[in-house]
């Protein structure tokens, strides 16, 4: 069946030719990545939810929505990893299509939502650089709700259609979501992921070129300050994009190409394993990326954990202040004015 080559929709190997040691190691990796994804994205949600200043920023709100999707992805990995262990331990193989699809439906939903939110973040970065003043005055709550409703709605659609035309009584040889979905689903999945990746990379490429051009030609000090802040945010997003490209897009495109070329089951099995691990890395790496590169979210993470904040990191935050600023005296204001004129 064509569907059996699309086991990247699941997080279990199920390969009949693999040794028990490889199966056990793979399941352990999947479970570990699942725990990391749940813990890391749960912590990001806790931090963003705890600070209103983070939620008031549209980009941070979208990052929070992405954390929800990746949190769900972690749950999907845990479900698959645990069920795989149970099947191996008990020797149970009397599962049907509906059993295997239900085990993987959380993964299908979460990947749809993750792709949709990634698109919204990419477009948001482009809008922030293309028209900074309009972006600064837009209704962030309305934009966040739009992204949430559209992403949830389409993700539900993508999950529900997996049950259309499903042979509920068929007993697959391997309990994998990809081997359980109807025949039309793999082509739909390939088209969806391909279009999503193209939109994301096109938006980020346009943003990078536009940001570089504007920073070189900008004259307004206010706009320059805004663009510099967007550049700092873009550094963190770049790391997310690199992980997204290597851990998700590359293995997925290789699988699509291998399917078109009618590659044998051994090659498809290896690609499926790579994609399952890549999905876990993509979902679990956000905590470390944002703590390392996103100054604003990283700063609030450290504040939430009551750690000492580095003074240089404090200066990098332009929209958030943890201490009440001291009042400016007339003498200080006059000195600042003279300093600006001299500069």
N, C-alpha and C positions, 0 to 999 in steps of 0.2 A: 504493500500500500504506500502511496505517496506520503500520507500523513506521518508514517513512522520515521521519516527523515526529518521531521520538524519537532523533535523532542526538546528543542531549545525553549519551548513553552513550559517546560517543567524543570524541576531541580533534582532529578534522580537519574542515575546512569541506566540501570536496567539492562545493560548490555550482556548478552548471553556469553560472549567470549572473554569477558574480563575476569581476572582472578579475584578471589575473595579479598586479598590484601588491597588490591586497587579499589574495589568497591567500598571497602571499609574506610580507606583513606579519603576517597571522594566524598562519602557521606559525612565524614568528620569535618572536612573543609566546608561543605555546604552548611552544616549545623553551626560551625564557628562563625561563618559569614552572616548567617541568619541572626545569631545572637548579637553580633556587632552592629548589624543594620538596625535591629530593634532598639538596642541600647543607645547607639549614637544618634539616630534620628529622633528617638524619644527625648534625649537630652536637648537637642536643638529646639524641638517643639516646646519643651519646658522653659528654656531660656527666652525664646521669642514671645511666648505667652506671658512671661513674667514681667516683661518690660514694654510699656506702652510706646516708648520712643522707637523701639525696633518695629513694632507692628504698624506704626504710622508711616513707615517708609515702604513704598510699593515693592521695591526689589526684595527687601527683607521678608515682606509678607508672602511673596511668590516663593522665596526660598523655604519658608515655613510650609507652604503647600507641597513643595517638592519633598520635604521631609516626611509629610504625611504619606505620600505615595511610596517613598522608599521604606518607611516604617512597615507599610502593608506588604511590600516586597520581602522584607525580612521575615514577616510572619509566614508568607508563602514558602520561603526557603525552609523554615523550621517544620512546616507541615509536611513538605516533601521529604526532608531529611529524616524526620521521625517515622513517617509512614514507611519509608524504604527500609529502615532498620527493623520495624515491626514485621514487615513482610519477610525479610531475610531470617529473622529470629524464629518466627512461627512457621515458616514454610508455606504461608498462605498465598495461593495464586488463583483463587477462584473469584477474581474481580471482573467487573463488567465495564463497559465504556463509561457509563454514568458515574460509577465509583471513581474511576481514574480522573475524569473531567472535574468532578466536584473537588477532588484533592488538589487540583491545579488551578481552580477558578480564581483564587485569590491572587495567584501569580499573574494570570491573564489580565485581571482588572488593574493590578498595581502597575504593570508595565505600560498599559494604555495611559493611565493617569500620569505616570512619570514622563512619558513622551510628550503629552499635551502640555504639562507644566513647563517642561524644558523649552518648548516652542514659545510659550508666553514669556519666559524669562529672556530668551534671545531677542524677541521683538521689543520687550521692555527696554533692554539695553540700547537698542538701535534708536528708539524714540527718545531716550534720555540724552543721547549725544546729538541727535539730529536737531532737536528743538528744546534746549535746556529750560527756557523760560516757560514754555507751554507745559512741559513735563512737570515743572515745579509747582504749577498751579492747578493741575488736574485733580479730579476726585479719586483719591487713592482707594477709598472704601469701595466705590462703585467698580473700579478696575479689578480689585481683588475678588469681589463677589462674582464678577463676570468670568474671570479665570477659573474660579472654583466651580461655578455652575456648569460651564462648558466642559471642563475636564471631567467632572463627575458624570455628567450626562453622556458624553461620548464613551467614557470608560465602561459605563453600564451597558451601552449599546454593544461595544466590542465583546463584552463578556456574555451577554444574553444570546447573541447570534451564534455563539459556539454550540448552542444546544439545538439549533435548527437542523432538522434532517438527521439527527443523531440516532444511530442504531443502539438503543438502550440495552439490548440483551446480548450484544456482541461481546465476546470475551477475548480481549487483546492478549497477545503473547507477552507484551511488556506493559506494565501499568505506568504509562506516560501520557501526559496531556496531549502531546503532539501525535500520538498514535490513537487517540480517542476522538479527536475533533472530526467534523465532517469534511469531505473532500474539498469543498470550496474555501475552507478556512486558511490553509497554508498560503495560497496565492493572495488572499486578502491581507494576511499578516505581513507578507513580504512587501506588498504595495504600501501598506500603512507605515511600516518602519522606514522604508526607503524615502517616502515623501517627507516624513517627520525629520529625518536626518538632513535632507537637502535644505529644508526651511531653516533648520537650526544653524547649519554651517554657512549658508548664504547670509543670514542675518548677522552672525558674528563677524564674517569677513567684511561686510559693509560697515559694521560698527567700528572695527579696528582701523579701516582705511579712513573713515570719516573722523574718528577721534584724533588720529595722527595729523590729518590735514587741519583740523580746527585748532589744535594746540599750537600748531606752527603759525597760524594766521590770526588767532584771536587777539583782540585789542582791549575789550572790556575786562576789567579786573574781576568783576563779579562772575562773568561767564567763565573766565579762566579758572577761578576757584572751583566752580561747579564741575568743569571738565576734568580738573585734576582729581577731584573726588571720584568721578566716574572712572577715571583711569585706575585708581586704587581698587575700586570694586571689580573692575574688569580683570585685574590680575588674578583675583580669586576665582572668578567665573572661567578664566582661561584654563586653570588647573582642572576645574570640573569638566570643561569641554574636552580636554585631553584624555581624561579618564573615560569619559563618555565615548569618545572616538575609538580608543583602543580596546576597551572592555565590552562595549556593546555594539557599535557600528561595524567595526572590522570583522568580528566573528559572525555577525548576522549576515553581512554581505557575502562573506565566504561560504556560508551555508546556502544562501540563495543561489550563488554561482555553482556550487557543487550539486545542488538539486537539479538545476537546469542541465548540467553536464551529466546527470544521472550517475553520480559517483556511487561507489559500492558502500555497503553498510558499515564497514570498518572505518572509512574516512568520515562518514556522517556521524558515527558514534563518537569519534574523537572531537569533532566540531561541536557536537551537542554538549559534551563535557566542558569544553572550553567556554561555551556561551553561558552555561549554568554558573560556572565559577566567575566569569566576567560580570554577569548580572549581580552576583553577590558583592563583588568588589566595588562595582559602580554604586550600589545602594549603601554600602557600609563605609565608604571612604569620606563621605561629606563632613562628618564630625572633625576629622583631622585636617581636611582642606580648609574649612572655615575657621578653625582655631588657629591655623598657621598663617593663612593669607588674607582672610577677611577681617580687617582691623576692627570694625564696629561690632560684628557678631563675636569675634574672638575676645574682644575686650569685655563684652557682657558675659561671656562664658566664664572668664576668670573672675569677674566681679561676683557672679552667681556662686562660684565655689569659694569666695572669700580669699582669693589669692592676691598677692601684691601685684599691682598694675605697673608695668614699665612706663616711665615718664614719656618716652618717645612714642609709645603706642597711644597714650592719652592725647598727644598733640595731633595725631592723625585723624581723630574723630572730629568731624566738622559740624555734626548735627546733634550730638549728644553731650550733655554736661552732667557730671556727677556731683559737682560742687557749685554752690551759688557764686557767680562771679562778683568780684569786689566792685564797689561803686567807683566810677571814673570821676576824678576831680577835675575842676576847670584847668588847673595847671597841667595835669596829665594829658588832657585833651589838646591843650595848646602845644605841648611838646610833641604829641603825635602828629599834629597838623604841620608843624615845622619840619619834622622828620620826613613826612611824605613829600613836601615841597623840595627838600634837599635831594631826595632820591630821584 
